Amino acid sequence: MALAEAAILENTLGLPCHAERFIAATTHDEVRTALAMAARDTSPLHIVGGASNLILAPRLSGVTLQVACDDWWWEESDEQTIRVYAQAGLPWHDLVTACVERGWWGIENLALIPGHVGAAPIQNIGAYGVELADVLEAVHVIHCDDGRDAVFSRDDCEFAYRDSIFKRDLAGRVVVTQVVLRLSRHPSPRLGYGDLAKRVSVHPEVQEIFDAVCAVRREKLPDPAVLGNAGSFFTNPVIEATQAERLLREYPAMPHFPQPDGSVKLAAGWLIEHCGFKGARFGAFGVHERQALVLVHFGGGDRQELLALAEHIRDTVQQAFGVMLEREPRLMG
């Protein structure tokens, strides 16, 4: 375990952040040691992964814990089913790549999502018609208060769109250490999102879908290593059917996606673009020129400036459409 010492935290938004005491835990025992240290000193505890979905404060006091365990393995349940065990510190895209290379189906649509495995169930990551909840079997955690282990089944996680029990009731109370996924050798392409089906053959292999998803993401989304960003800054709003009907009468071309419960999901990027923000720059921050859902950092800005831009966008969309956007990346510190 790295000593608890001051460190500059790297994050995909490129916002400067100084952690007072930073610990990278490479085993579960080291996670417990770090939790005990924070409890003993009654220090604030901050839990980070790849920091790709966080908006960090300039300074994090207390203990900042990064789960750096990054091993993974699998077992074959039967001729078709693969159970994958992945530790929280493994980069998510590395896991997707390794599974696709072995011909396993289930998470190929989730390629190139930044961040670590441990953050995946917290956010119930999703892309191109697939969510983590579709393949997740269990989440292993350690409780922050007493260091005890616990295992959450898929139902225990209370998954919803970009949401889970770890983001709500258990936020800051548990550390995700491992996830268990159920994948398959049986072809099961999910091609109903956007133009994904047009980019692959009639009966595509899993690698073909993976490559297509990567190509689409690279075309539409900026590389955080080149231009600071936290991916989608707002979640797609879900509204009542009656409100959707009113909006569609005025904006018949508005993308909309009926949900099983009768509600309707809208495309936040379309709403933002329709308000004229796509490609606009406001000081050190702006709205990406190819995807209005992504706010980008050109350098030299701070968190307050970013949040002010986000609030301006949110208020403008609400005034135009009567729809409130919700921020996707979490504030820390």
C-alpha positions, 0 to 999 in steps of 0.5 A: 500500500502506498503511504498516506501522503499528499498527491496531485489527483489526475482526473479526466476533466483536467481540474487541479486537485490536491489530496491531503492524504492519498492511498492506493490500496492494492489488496482488500486488506489494504482497503480495510487498513485505509478505512480504519485510518480514516475512522481512527483520525475521524478524517473525511474519506473520499473514495475514487477510482479512475476519477473519470466521472468526478468533478473534484474540488481544488483540495481534498482534506482527510484520506483519499482512497483509490482501490488499485486492485486490478486482477481478473479471472473467469470460470465456465459455468457451462458450455455457453456461460462464462462467469467473469470476476473483475477487481475494482481497480481494473480499467473498464475498457481493458476488461471489455477488450479482453472479453471480446478477444475471447469471443464472449458476448455481453459487454461489447456495446460498453467499449471505450467507457472511461473509468475503472470496474469499481465505478461501473455498478455505482453508475450502472454504466450504459451505452448503445442499448446495453446497461451493466445491469443486463450482465451483472451477477454480483457486487462485492463491497467492504463496509466503511464503518467496520471493514466487513465484507458483503455481496450484493446480488443484481436485485440488491443493487436496485439498478435504474437508469444511471443509478444504483443503491451505491449512488444513493443509500450506500453512497460513501458507506461502502467500497466496491472491490469486485464485480461478477459478470455473466457473459456468454459464448452464444451470439447476442448482438444488440444493434437497436441503438442509432446507426450501429446496425448499419456499421456491421454485417448481417450476422456480426461477430462480437469483435465487429460490434466492439470495433463499430462501437469504438469507431462511433465513440471516437467519432463523436466523443473527445479523448480526455487525454487530448481535451479534458472532459467527464464524458456525458455531463447530463443524463437523458431526462425521463418525462411523463408521456403527456409532457412528451406528447406536448413537446412532440407536437411542437418538435416532431423531430425530437428524439424520444424513447418510450419506456416500459413504464409508459414514461419517455426518455429524451436525448439531452444532447438534442435539447442542448444542441437545439438551444444553440450550445453545441460547439460554443465556448465560454472561457476555459470551458465549452460544449463539444463541437460533435456531441452537445452532451459533453462539456470540455475543458480547454485548460486553466479553468476551475470547478466553479466556472464549470458548474456555472456553465452547467447551470446556465445550460440547465436553466436555458433548457428548462426555459425552452422545453420545461425539462430539467437536466440532471448532472451525471458526474459527481461532485467530490470535496 
